[in-house]
């Protein structure tokens, strides 16, 4: 019997008011559910502006425990609507210990657990190492009512190892909540090159692992107009075909039906998992393979 899952993506802009952003996300989750979504994914750190553009101790006040206030709101919403919610939050684990974390709420409102971002960038306007301790829970899958899902976060997108391990754990689809954009002073050719690289690397994860990839980015001008979050959220089928592509400058709620039989079909005809030479992969755990 064929299986399909309806996935909702919420690409939105944010303000400096966390409660306002949370309520906006609630409205958009309701919109996705009304269109038939069974699993709804929000963008990275949706409760605030992307605050990692500066190293400011006051920004730690944005963090909260997980489970906590935001998951309480979203858990009740998930139960009311009968949908799975994937929510990226700034986690306060303990005094002086913070993570970039995504919580998963099942369709009955149950908190299924969290994934803590493993790869933490430190670049101009993305000073995440100042705020976030690298994840220590390892890679995770979540057995929701509708599918077994894998969740990774933003900078994790560039690492095939993360996608591979999560897929090998049984993920039927990979979700990437994201916050990435262009410096507005940047030229158009560079913008295009960066976006294409970002999309291509994630489509390659779909191909290599035979799974759907759902990437949900924020949109809008932030950092006093210096940063344009580029939107461009997309869904790739298990062979890298783009089935949905959002705009670069508009808020969008989209619901898309994933044909889960495609994973078996592509994995059977292109049996990359069968042909993996796992006996030869030990060197991958080295930082760099220096000549002796």
Helices and strands as residue ranges (DSSP letters): E 4-11, H 18-34, E 39-41, G 51-53, G 57-62, H 69-81, E 84-94, E 97-105, E 111-116, G 128-130, E 141-143, E 148-153, G 154-158, H 160-168, E 173-178, E 181-183, H 188-209, E 212-217, E 219-222, E 227-230, E 234-236, E 242-245, E 252-259, H 261-269, G 278-280, G 282-285
